[in-house]
Amino acid sequence: MEDYSHFRSDSELRAGVLVWQILSPFLLVFGTFGNALSIKVLTTPKFLRSTSTVYLLALAVADLSLLYVGLLRQWIKYTFDKDIRHQSGLLCKLHWYAMYTCSDIAVWILPAITVERLVATICPLKSRSVCTKTYAKVVTVSIIVTALLINVHILYGFGRLELQMNNQTVIFPCIPLTKSYEAFFEKTWTWIDLCKFSLLPFAILTSGNICIVYRLLLSSKKFKNKVAPSGNIEAPSGRLHSQRRSNMSILLVCLNFVFIFCTLPVCVYFIGLPNFIPKDIPRNIQLQDPWWALVNMLLYLNYSCNFIMYCLAGSRFRNEVRKLFKCGKQTNALTQTSSFRA
């Protein structure tokens, strides 16, 4: 048995596997419930009128897809020692492609909402003509199409490879099919993916959040100065519209903060990978690293917890959730009454 104690002890490697086995089902169940409920609430007539709903719906669908494309595969692999990528060459290609595509869509939805909220905060009058549902749909479709196209090389780069070695056929179930593509994927694509998955979104989200928070604080200060001396009170409709805009901006800042907090560790891990993992460590042992498990749990937590952000920062969302559960209770009560009378 090989000794990898210079990398991690046996107990640490076992702990890494246990993290995948224990926490993954919890995130799957919690994330499925939260994203499904988010989709249910966001498709009600009250929310469908909002431009931001287009983005939030796309985000919920992308997050739900990532939980089942990514996290479910990992749980099955670490628990039952079965990898969907190894079942066939086609599944290898499709899973790699789906994973990268869904990740890009989920990541770039938030910068799109940030830009839309930034325009609405800085230029509230012009935003009514610019930030429309049609524009939001065009942006969302553009993000999806771009993600589909930019990752298409994976479909011909990965697959099942059979090689003749020492008069024996050796099967590699899911690897780069050529040495040139392997070099491109490991040396060039890694940095391209780092830019599109983290560095560029982080830059947009951070600068956008700073501007939004600054404008909200400035608007709040101006409103207090305007009301205090004269005692005038803003019209109810205008005050309600302003409050909704502020609530949406606060929700967006919370979503962006959680996104950065949950995705930054995995990016740091990838950047530092060559420095703190010895080159003689096999890939299957690297994947048992407890730090690798923890940064991935944080990543998938981001795809599971947006529902909580909606409830904490959005009063309309909370009220709609209450109505859904009250309606469910009333339906159950009516069903029980009908059954009793029958």
N, C-alpha and C positions, 0 to 999 in steps of 0.2 A: 504494500500500500504506500502510495506516494505521501511525502511529508510536505505540507504547505504551511507549517507553523510560522515560517518567516513572513507569511502574508496574513493569514487568520488562523486561529486555533479551531479545532474540530467543533467545539461548543459554539463558537461565533458563527461558523458556517451553518451549523444546525439552526441557530437562532434566525439567521437570514431566511432560511427555508420556512421556518415557522411563521415569520411575519407574513410571507406570501399566503400561506395556508390558512391563517386565522383571520387576518384583517381583510383579505380580498372579498370573501362572502359578505361581510358586513357592509363594505363600500358598495358592492353590487346591489344588495337589497335596498340600502338607504338611497343610493343614487338613482336607482330605477323608480322608486317611490317619488322622490323629490322631482326628478325631471318629468315624469309622467304627469304628476300633479301640476307642475308648472305649465306644461303644454295644455292641460285641461283648462286651467284658469286663463291663460293667455289667449285661448281661442273663444272666450266668451265675448259677446257683442261689445261690452264695455271697454275691453282692452283692444279689440280689433280695430278700433278707430285710431289708435295711437301709432305713430310712425315707428317708435322704438320697439313695438311689439314684433315687427317683422324681424328685427335683429335678435331679439330675445328668444323668439320661437326657433330660429335657425340655430342659436347657441344651445338651446335645450336638446334639440334633435342631435346635434353634433356631439354634445357631451354624452348623451345616452348611447350613441353609436360607439364612442370610444371605450365606454365601460365594457361593452360586450365584444368589441373587436380586440381590445387590448387586455383589459384586466381579466376577463373570463378565460382567455387563452393562457395567461400566466398562472391563474389558479389551477386550471386543469393540468398544466405542465408540471407544476411543483407538487401537486397533490396526487395525481394519478400517473405521472411520468408519461404523458401523452401530449404531443405537440401537433396542433392542427397544420402547421406549416410542413410537417414531415409526412403528411398523408399522401400528397401527390405534388407533382411539379406545378400544376395549375393552382392548387390551394396555396402553395408557397408564394407564387407571384401575386395572387389576389390579396392575400393577407398583408403582405408587405405594402402593397399599393394602397389598400384601404386604410391601414394604420397611418401612413404618412399623409394621405389626403384628408382624412377626418381630423387629424391633429392640426393641419394648416387651416382648415375651415374654422375650427373652434378657436384657434389663436387669433385669427384676423377679424373675427366678428367684433371683438371688444374694441380694437382700434377704430373700426368703422363707427360703432356707437359713440366712441369718445369724440371723434371729429364732428359727428352730428350734434352732440350735446355742446361741444365747444362753439359751434356756429350759433346754436340756439341761445347760448349764454351771452356771447359777445354781440351778436346781431339779432336780437329777438324779433325785430320787425321783418327783416329779410328772410329769417328762417322759415316763415310760413309759406313762402314761395319756393324755397330751396329744399328744405327738409320735409319732403312729401313721402307718402307711402310708395308711390311709383319709383322715386329716386332710391328709397331704401331697398326695394325689390331688385332694382337694377344692380345696386352695389352688392347685395347678397349673392345674386346669380353670378356676378363677375368674380367674386371671391371663390365660389364653388368651381366655376369653369377654370380659373387660374390654378387652383389646387389640383384639379384633375389633370391639367396639361403639364404642369411643372414636375409632377411625379411620375409621368408616364414611362420614363426610362426604366423604372423598376420592373415593369412588365416584361421587358426583354432582357434585363440585366440579371435577374435572379431566376433560379429554377433548380430542378433535380439534375444532378450530374453523376454520370457513371464513368469511372476510369479503370483502365487495366494496369494493375500494379503487382509485380512479381507473379505473373500468370493467374492473378485473381481479379475479379471484378469488385471494385470498391465503390459503394454508393454514398454520395453526399446528398442528403435529402433536400437541403435548401441553402444554397450558397451562391455567390456570384459565379456566373457561367464562364467568364474569361478573366485572365490575369489583368488585362487592361481595365476592365470594368471594376474589378476588385480594387485596383489602385485608385481609380477615379472615385469610387464610393467611400473609401477609407480616408483619402487625403484631401480630395476636393469637395465632394458632396457633404462631408461632415461639417465643413465650415460654411457652406451655402445654407445647409439646414439650420445651423446654429444662428445665422443671421436672420433667416426668415421665421424661425420658430421662437427666438428669444430677443436678440439684440435690437432689431428694428421695432418689433412690438413694444418692448420695454421702453425704448426711447420715445415712441409716440404716446404710450400710456402715461409715462412719468411727466413729460412736458404738458400733455393735455390735462392731467389731474391738477398740476400746479396752476395752470391758467384757470381751470374751472373753479377750484377752491378760492383763488384770489378774486375772481369775479363775483362769486357768491358772497364772500365776506364784504366786498365793496358795495354790492347791491344792498346787503342787509344794513350796512352802516348808513348809506344814503337814505334808505327807507325810514330808519329811526330818526335821522336828522330832519327829514321832511315832515314826519308825523308829529314829533314832539312839540315844536314851537307853535304850530297852527292848530293842532288837535284834529286835523282832518283825517278821515278814515277812507282808505281806498275802497272803491266799489267792490261788492262781493264777488262779481264775476272775474274782475281783474285780479283780486287777491287770490282767488281759487286757482286761476291759471298760473299765477306766479308761484304759488305753493306747490302745485303739481310739477312745475318745471324744476323747482329746487329739490323736491323729493327724488325726481328722476336723476338729477345730477349727483345727489348724495349716494343713491343706489349705485350709480356707475362708478363713483370713486371707491366704494366698498368692493365692488366686483373686481375692479382693477387692482386694488391692494391685495386681495386674496389671490388673484391670478399671479401677481409678481411673487408673493410670499411662497406660493406652492410650486411654482415652476422654476424659480431661480436656483434652488438646490440641485436639481437634476442637471441643469446647464453647467453649474460649477463642477459637478461630478464629472461630466463629460470632458470639460476643459482640462481638469487636473488628472484625468485617467492615466495618461502616460507617466505621470510623475509619482503617483503613490501605489500603482499596481505593478509588481515586477513582471518583466517580459516572459519569464518562464512559467507563469501561471496559466493553465489551460482555460479556455473560454467557459467551460461548464463550471469551473471552480469560481471564476470571477463573478458569475451570475448568482452565486450563493452568498456573496458579500452582504452582510447585514446593512451596510450603508447604502448599497444599491437598492435593497428592498425598501428602506426607509424613504429615500428620495422619490422612489416611484409611488409609494403610498401617498406622499404629499401631492404628487402630480395628479393621481387619480382622485384624491380628495377634492381638488379643484373642479373636477368634472362631476362631483357628487353634491356639493354644498351650495350651489347657487340659489337653490330653493330657500335656504335659510336666510341668505342675503335679501331675497325678495320680501320675505316675511318681516325681517327686522327693519328694513329701510322703506318699505312701501306699504302705506296704510291701506290703499285701495286693494292691493294684493291680499293683505291680511283679511280684509272684510270679505273678499270674494271667496277665500278659503273657508272662512267661517260659514258662509252661506252654503257652500257645497256640502260641508259636513252636517249642517242643520237640515239641509234638504234630504241628505241620506238618512238621518235619524227619523225624519218625518215619514219618509217612504217605508222604512222598516216598521214603524209603528202602524201605518196604514195596512201593510201586508199582514202583520200579526193580527190586527183587528178583523180584517177580511177573512183570514183563516179561521179565527175563533167563531165568527158568525156563521161561516159555512158549516 
